[in-house]
Amino acid sequence: MHVLIAGGGIGGLAAAAALLQRGIDVDVYEQAAELKEVGAGIQISPNGNKVLDALGVFEALEALSCDPGRKEFRLWNTGKPWPMFSLGKTVVEAYGYPYLTVYRPDMHEALADRVRALKPDAIHLGSAAAGCAQDAEGAELVLRDGTRVRGDALIGADGVRSIVRNTLWGPSDPQFSGMVAWRGLIPMETLPAHMRESVGTTWIGPGGHAVSYPLHRSKYMNFVATIEGKTWTAAGGSEEGSVEECLADFHGWHEDVQTLIRRSPRLLKWALAQRDPIPAWTQGRISLLGDAAHATLPFLAQGAVHSIEDGMVLSRCLEGVDKAGVPAALKRYEAARIARTSQMVRGATANTERFHSRELATEATAEEYLQREWSASPIRDRYHWLYAYDANTAPI
């Protein structure tokens, strides 16, 4: 068995490691000239860490990451805190693994190192996908330089603007949501002492929200601030932003939010794209994984985690299958994952209103709103099904 993977991001590398561990040969084709991750922080909940442990990278990643004590809401203008849920030992006792905040380059490097330990020449850089094809005997990935590589299966892990997906089903890229995310990475020592606590904070207000949490053994504070009602004219999905524009977007917000903006050495603007879940991932010997399959708004903090889960379930479905059985195995993989990932995408979209409700305009209406939408019972309903899942043993 030989599997081709288009895309060397977190999902593609997790899938490669999982497949190689099961004795399935893999080649990963990544368009970038060097293997490095853009962006700053991601949140890895217990369901993701279960898989990372099975892949042999959890301990190394945990040592580089942060284990916040809790998540909390704070009201956009007054800063009044509300508990969201406890983390630390509480999460480990409930789900067996911690909730980590992870520096993206640490995650990417750990997965790449694991893949190369299993197969040193598995990752092919400077190899951008341009198309794909298949016949009864195998699948082909067509690269931008005209090279055609052939395997028994092809997995499109090539992101929200997936060439593999669009070749199979026609143009279906996510569309701009009208929201822009401002992202900054702040050296922890530059923040006031009261802002250095190891806590995941979500500032919520009418029409926007901001998130901060520690990264890389508390060397950095990750900052992401999302605002509605924006336009997007840049050619790509991100561009340089200015402190002045970001401050204008969050005018009137608490001084701590203003401080996070001002202390960010660099601010990038990202266009947030969204798309309803697609009804199918698989055609014959070709299937999808991660953002190519289930592009999501980042409001459940599950995009990277579900990509990691995909890779483990894919490897389990292909293990022990002969070459003729690949199409059926990929259908099993899709069937095992599509309902869960679609529920995740819809849940992230629903959280947009929960984070941006107009009822958050004043402290009085916010209090009633948070009791209704973010008390213990609604929180458990929204998150328990995510964290309790185990991709290592889930039915396939």
C-alpha positions in Angstrom: 0.0 0.0 0.0 1.3 3.4 -1.0 -0.6 6.6 -0.1 0.0 10.1 -1.5 -0.8 13.1 0.7 -1.2 16.5 -0.9 -0.3 19.1 1.8 2.2 19.1 4.6 0.3 21.0 7.3 -0.7 19.7 10.6 -3.4 17.3 9.2 -1.3 16.0 6.4 1.7 15.3 8.7 -0.5 13.7 11.4 -2.0 11.4 8.7 1.4 10.5 7.4 2.7 9.6 10.9 -0.4 7.5 11.6 -0.1 5.6 8.3 3.6 5.0 8.6 3.2 3.6 12.1 0.8 1.0 10.6 3.3 0.0 7.9 1.6 1.9 5.1 4.1 3.7 2.8 3.5 7.4 2.5 4.7 10.4 0.4 3.7 13.9 1.4 3.8 16.7 -1.3 4.0 20.2 0.2 4.0 23.4 -1.9 6.2 25.4 0.5 10.0 25.5 -0.2 10.7 24.9 3.5 8.6 23.2 6.1 7.4 25.9 8.6 4.1 26.8 10.0 2.5 30.2 9.8 0.3 31.6 12.5 0.9 31.6 16.2 -1.2 29.6 18.6 -3.6 26.7 18.5 -5.6 25.0 21.3 -5.4 21.2 21.5 -8.1 19.7 23.6 -8.0 16.2 25.2 -9.4 14.5 22.1 -6.4 15.8 20.1 -3.9 14.9 22.7 -5.1 11.3 22.8 -4.1 11.0 19.1 -0.8 12.9 19.6 0.1 10.4 22.3 -0.6 7.5 20.0 1.6 9.1 17.4 4.5 9.4 19.8 4.7 13.2 19.9 2.6 14.2 23.0 5.3 14.2 25.6 7.7 16.3 23.6 4.9 18.8 22.7 3.5 19.0 26.2 7.0 20.0 27.4 7.0 22.9 25.0 3.4 24.0 25.6 1.2 25.5 28.3 -1.5 23.9 30.4 -3.8 26.8 31.5 -5.6 26.6 34.7 -9.0 27.7 33.3 -10.9 29.4 30.6 -12.9 32.5 31.4 -15.0 35.1 29.7 -14.5 38.8 30.3 -17.0 41.5 29.3 -15.7 43.7 26.5 -15.9 47.1 28.2 -15.9 46.5 32.0 -13.6 43.5 32.1 -16.0 41.6 34.4 -15.0 37.9 34.5 -17.2 34.9 34.2 -15.9 31.3 34.5 -16.2 29.3 31.3 -14.7 26.0 32.5 -11.8 24.7 34.6 -8.8 23.1 32.8 -5.7 21.6 34.4 -6.4 18.6 36.6 -10.1 18.9 36.1 -9.8 18.1 32.4 -7.3 15.3 32.9 -9.6 13.6 35.4 -12.5 13.9 33.1 -10.9 12.9 29.8 -7.5 11.5 30.5 -5.5 14.2 28.8 -4.9 17.9 29.4 -6.1 20.9 27.4 -2.9 22.5 25.9 -2.2 25.8 24.3 0.4 25.1 21.6 2.8 27.2 19.5 2.0 26.2 15.9 5.7 25.8 14.9 6.3 23.5 17.8 3.4 21.3 16.7 4.5 21.3 13.1 8.1 20.5 13.9 7.1 17.6 16.3 4.9 16.0 13.6 7.5 16.5 10.8 10.2 15.0 13.0 8.0 12.0 13.7 7.3 11.4 10.0 10.9 11.7 9.1 11.9 9.3 11.9 9.5 6.7 10.3 10.5 7.5 6.7 13.4 10.1 6.2 12.4 11.0 2.7 8.7 11.0 3.1 8.2 14.8 2.8 8.7 16.5 -0.6 9.0 20.3 -0.5 8.4 22.7 -3.3 5.8 20.3 -4.7 2.6 22.2 -5.3 -0.5 20.3 -6.3 -2.1 21.3 -9.6 -4.6 18.5 -10.1 -5.4 14.8 -9.7 -6.6 11.8 -11.6 -7.4 8.1 -11.0 -8.2 4.9 -12.7 -9.2 1.4 -11.4 -5.7 0.6 -10.3 -4.5 3.8 -8.6 -4.5 7.6 -8.1 -2.3 10.3 -9.4 -1.3 13.7 -8.0 -0.3 16.2 -10.7 2.2 18.7 -9.5 2.6 22.3 -10.8 5.8 21.5 -12.6 4.0 18.8 -14.6 5.3 15.8 -12.6 2.8 13.1 -12.0 3.2 10.8 -9.0 1.2 7.6 -8.5 0.0 5.7 -5.5 -2.8 3.4 -4.4 -4.7 6.3 -2.7 -4.5 10.1 -2.7 -5.5 12.2 0.3 -6.2 15.9 -0.3 -4.9 17.7 2.9 -4.3 20.9 1.0 -6.3 23.3 3.0 -9.4 25.5 2.5 -8.6 26.2 -1.1 -7.9 22.5 -1.9 -6.8 21.7 -5.4 -7.8 18.1 -4.9 -11.3 18.9 -3.7 -11.9 21.4 -6.4 -10.6 19.0 -9.1 -13.1 16.4 -7.9 -16.2 18.5 -7.3 -15.5 21.8 -9.1 -14.9 25.2 -7.4 -16.1 25.0 -3.8 -13.8 27.3 -1.9 -15.2 28.8 1.3 -16.4 32.4 1.1 -15.4 35.5 3.1 -17.6 35.6 6.2 -17.5 39.4 6.7 -15.3 38.8 9.7 -11.6 39.6 10.1 -9.3 38.1 12.7 -6.4 40.2 14.0 -3.5 38.0 15.2 -0.5 39.0 17.3 2.2 37.2 19.2 3.3 39.2 22.3 6.5 38.5 24.3 5.2 37.8 27.8 7.7 40.0 29.6 6.3 43.1 27.8 2.9 42.7 29.4 1.9 44.1 32.8 2.1 41.5 35.6 -1.7 41.1 35.9 -1.9 40.0 32.3 0.7 37.2 32.5 -1.5 34.7 34.2 -1.8 31.2 32.6 -5.4 31.5 31.7 -7.4 31.3 28.5 -9.4 34.5 28.2 -12.2 35.3 25.8 -13.3 38.9 25.7 -16.9 38.9 24.4 -18.9 41.9 23.1 -21.4 43.0 20.6 -20.0 42.3 17.1 -16.7 41.0 18.1 -14.5 39.0 20.5 -10.9 38.7 21.5 -8.9 35.6 22.7 -5.6 35.4 24.6 -3.7 32.5 26.0 0.0 31.6 26.8 2.3 29.7 24.4 5.7 28.1 24.3 6.2 27.6 28.0 4.7 31.0 28.6 7.3 32.8 26.5 4.5 34.4 24.4 0.9 35.5 24.8 -1.2 34.6 21.8 -3.7 37.3 20.8 -6.6 36.9 18.3 -9.3 39.5 17.9 -12.3 39.0 15.6 -14.5 41.8 14.4 -17.6 41.7 12.2 -18.6 44.0 9.4 -15.3 44.1 7.5 -14.6 44.0 3.8 -11.7 42.1 2.2 -9.9 43.1 -1.0 -6.5 41.6 -0.6 -5.5 38.8 -3.0 -4.6 36.3 -0.3 -6.1 35.3 2.9 -4.0 37.5 5.1 -2.1 40.8 5.0 -0.2 43.1 7.3 -2.3 45.3 9.5 -1.7 48.4 11.6 -2.1 49.0 15.3 -4.1 52.1 14.5 -6.7 50.1 12.5 -7.0 47.4 15.1 -7.4 49.9 17.9 -10.2 51.6 15.8 -11.9 48.2 15.4 -11.9 47.7 19.2 -12.6 51.3 20.2 -14.2 51.4 23.6 -13.0 47.9 24.7 -11.3 47.4 28.0 -7.8 48.7 28.5 -6.4 45.2 28.7 -7.5 44.6 25.1 -6.0 47.9 24.1 -2.7 46.8 25.8 -2.7 43.5 23.9 -3.1 45.4 20.6 -0.4 48.0 21.4 2.1 45.4 22.7 1.9 43.2 19.6 5.1 43.6 17.7 3.3 42.7 14.5 -0.4 42.4 13.7 -1.7 40.3 10.8 -5.2 40.5 9.4 -6.8 37.2 8.3 -10.0 36.9 6.3 -12.2 34.4 8.0 -13.8 32.1 5.5 -16.8 29.8 6.0 -18.7 27.1 4.1 -21.5 24.8 4.9 -20.3 21.2 5.4 -19.8 19.4 2.1 -21.9 16.2 1.5 -19.1 13.9 0.4 -15.3 13.6 0.6 -14.5 10.5 -1.4 -14.4 9.5 -5.0 -12.9 6.2 -5.7 -9.3 6.2 -4.5 -9.2 9.9 -3.6 -10.5 11.5 -0.4 -10.0 14.6 1.7 -8.8 15.5 5.2 -8.7 18.5 7.5 -9.6 22.0 6.1 -10.0 20.6 2.6 -12.9 18.5 3.9 -14.4 20.5 6.8 -13.2 24.2 6.7 -14.5 25.9 9.8 -14.6 29.1 11.6 -12.2 29.0 14.6 -14.8 29.5 17.3 -14.8 26.0 18.8 -11.0 25.7 18.7 -11.3 22.3 16.9 -10.0 22.8 13.4 -6.5 21.5 13.9 -7.7 18.9 16.4 -10.2 17.4 13.9 -7.6 17.3 11.3 -5.4 15.2 13.6 -8.4 12.9 14.4 -9.0 12.5 10.6 -5.4 11.2 10.2 -5.8 8.6 12.9 -9.1 7.3 11.7 -7.9 7.2 8.1 -4.9 5.1 9.1 -7.2 2.6 10.9 -9.5 2.3 7.9 -6.6 1.6 5.6 -4.7 -0.8 7.8 -4.6 -4.3 6.5 -6.5 -3.4 3.4 -5.2 -4.7 0.0 -4.9 -2.4 -2.9 -8.2 -3.4 -4.4 -10.0 -2.5 -1.2 -8.9 1.1 -1.1 -12.2 2.7 -2.4 -14.2 0.9 0.2 -11.8 1.7 3.0 -11.9 5.4 2.1 -15.7 5.3 2.1 -15.5 3.8 5.6 -13.2 6.6 6.7 -15.6 9.2 5.3 -18.6 7.6 7.0 -16.7 7.5 10.3 -15.8 11.2 10.2 -18.3 13.3 8.2 -21.1 13.5 10.7 -18.8 14.5 13.6 -16.9 17.1 11.6 -20.1 18.6 10.1 -21.5 19.0 13.6 -18.2 20.7 14.6 -18.4 23.1 11.7 -22.0 24.0 12.5 -21.2 24.4 16.2 -18.3 26.8 15.4 -20.7 28.9 13.3 -23.3 28.9 16.0 -20.7 30.2 18.5 -20.3 33.4 16.4 -23.5 34.7 17.7 -22.8 33.5 21.2 -19.5 35.4 21.3 -20.9 38.5 19.5 -24.4 38.8 20.8 -25.9 42.3 21.0 -27.1 41.3 24.5 -23.5 41.8 25.6 -23.7 45.5 25.1 -24.4 46.2 28.8 -23.4 44.4 32.0 -27.0 43.9 33.0 -28.1 42.2 29.8 -24.8 40.3 29.6 -25.4 38.8 33.0 -28.7 37.3 32.0 -27.3 36.2 28.6 -24.3 34.4 30.1 -26.5 32.6 32.6 -28.7 31.4 29.8 -26.1 30.5 27.2 -22.9 29.8 29.1 -23.8 28.2 32.4 -22.5 24.7 33.2 -25.2 22.7 31.4 -25.0 24.5 28.0 -21.2 24.4 28.1 -21.2 20.6 28.8 -23.7 20.1 25.9 -21.5 22.0 23.5 -18.1 20.6 24.5 -18.3 17.2 26.2 -19.1 15.3 22.9 -15.9 16.9 21.4 -13.5 16.1 24.3 -14.8 12.6 25.1 -14.2 11.2 21.6 -11.2 8.9 21.0 -10.1 8.6 17.4 -7.9 5.7 18.4 -10.9 3.5 19.2 -14.0 5.2 17.7 -16.1 2.8 15.5 -15.0 2.5 11.9 
